[in-house]
Amino acid sequence: MKTEGRPTSPVAANANLPQTVSGSKALDQATSLIFETGTPRRTGVDLPEPKGRKSRLGSHAREGEIGLPGLSEPETMRHYVRLSQKNYAIDLGVYPLGSCTMKHNPRLNEKVARMPGFADVHPLQPVQTAQGALEVLSVLSHWLMTLCNMPAVALTPKAGAHGELCGMMAIRARLDKDGQSHKRRVLVPESAHGTNPATAVQCGFSVDEIPANDKGRVDMDALRTKLEGLGADSDIAGIMLTNPNTCGLFENDIIEIAELIHAAGGYFYCDGANFNALVGRVRPGDLGVDAMHINLHKTFSTPHGGGGPGSGPTVLSDALKDHAPVPYVVAGKDGFDLVEHADENSFGRMCAFHGNMGMYTRALSYMMSHGSDGLKQATEDAVLNANYIQASLSDVMTPAFGGTCMHEALFDDRFLKDTGVETLDFAKAMIDEGYHPMTMYFPLVVHGAMLIEPTESESKGELDRFILSMRSLAQRAKAGEVESFKQAPVYAPKRRLDETQAARKPVLRWTPPSETAEAAE
Ligand SMILES: *Cc1c(COP(=O)(O)O)cnc(C)c1O
């Protein structure tokens, strides 16, 4: 068996621990590529030759082997179970990735999503045969509109960024309808998630950046100056603002921001990816928001980071609701129906069918099992947990801004000054401690940013263990243990990767070793 190229643990080497012949380390099983384990002629199934089969390929029939690796069933099981155990997962430990809301996905949601009437529903089924599924869409819409105090919601967008596109297309449709097509400037705070300016540009708007102040919020003086003297006929199409913002802070001046934008004849797009810090406490409609996407895969659990698809329903204000995309569900006296064709106001259609059904059932299951009191408590616990982390680390790490935070705690790298340890090294050392690192170097407005979002899923015991690890790392950095940080991670199956090369020149295809290479070995 070939062993070169397989990562060996430097810890084992350094500590003079014996190397195993198998390459495994107890429960950490050595894993080869499937192409190295399998062979083309092996198979896990034994099927009879189909009777009466005639090939219609003629001269196009394949003559050689296809070259895919064949494995027996137990080999297949082991291969994928071993691979799965090399991954970090929310079901394995704290996943404090700020901005991403990696929270527990209650198993009840999975059970509901797998019910045949939901899981097997076909988008082309006659509506009379899918009344239950349409009711889910209708009830979910009701709760999203209620939680936001907004009169309409477009369910079809399939992710947060897709929801942004939906909201901005509704704004553009409204502007064009009103003969305001010269309004093409969108204000975006410099701390915004990258999807905001990208969406604005995708919709044909130009992006005008608003600076942040030293409190991590929109610089109101800069905003007022920008909008000063502009009437409703200005070139301002709107603003895209995240609340709580990407620094984990509530935008205290949000009502004035909405008023200023409306006075300039623009619309207020709110990036609602952080709605999990507001549910049950604040209704965006009360703040003057015209459009906001909700990441069902963040706020309302649904597997996030677990490889599941997303869903980005977008709530719309009175001013925008007529421009919503099709299809949408309507309730009539004979049951539920779908509006499939756009009238002259709707901006059209965002996807072929009705969006991600599995995400709707999971989100509704999450809402109904929590109840309104439970949703509010989840919000409060998420904010409490983040503040507990911020308060417990603020003497050894440096919070980026003063005061309390919302659902995530943001630190900068001042506490690492002169230690030689950088944010990246700190994050890599967290891997050895058994944690997925927090979000690093984002938001860009904070130097060496470390954004920690614990979510409400974590118990106090888990948070205390996490805090203990973080404190110990901060103290080790200050004690001059820079070399161990530069080495980290030492316990991970893969150590430091050349991330730039991996992104720019990914090796995505296995190529069989050539005869000459084999001969040379
Ligand atoms: C996650 C996120 C988005 C994008 O959502 P996707 O579902 O990944 O497209 C947009 N804005 C903010 C602030 C986010 O956190």
PDBQT file of the ligand as one rigid body, heavy atoms in Angstrom, charges set to zero:
ROOT
HETATM    1  C1  LIG A 601     -25.701  34.497   5.003  1.00  0.00    +0.000 C 
HETATM    2  C2  LIG A 601     -25.868  35.920   4.645  1.00  0.00    +0.000 A 
HETATM    3  C3  LIG A 601     -26.282  36.317   3.361  1.00  0.00    +0.000 A 
HETATM    4  C4  LIG A 601     -26.429  35.369   2.192  1.00  0.00    +0.000 C 
HETATM    5  O1  LIG A 601     -27.256  34.273   2.416  1.00  0.00    +0.000 OA
HETATM    6  P1  LIG A 601     -27.086  32.953   1.508  1.00  0.00    +0.000 P 
HETATM    7  O2  LIG A 601     -28.236  32.092   1.886  1.00  0.00    +0.000 OA
HETATM    8  O3  LIG A 601     -25.765  32.377   1.844  1.00  0.00    +0.000 OA
HETATM    9  O4  LIG A 601     -27.148  33.391   0.068  1.00  0.00    +0.000 OA
HETATM   10  C5  LIG A 601     -26.488  37.660   3.128  1.00  0.00    +0.000 A 
HETATM   11  N1  LIG A 601     -26.268  38.575   4.083  1.00  0.00    +0.000 NA
HETATM   12  C6  LIG A 601     -25.848  38.244   5.323  1.00  0.00    +0.000 A 
HETATM   13  C7  LIG A 601     -25.642  39.324   6.357  1.00  0.00    +0.000 C 
HETATM   14  C8  LIG A 601     -25.631  36.912   5.643  1.00  0.00    +0.000 A 
HETATM   15  O5  LIG A 601     -25.203  36.577   6.874  1.00  0.00    +0.000 OA
ENDROOT
TORSDOF 0
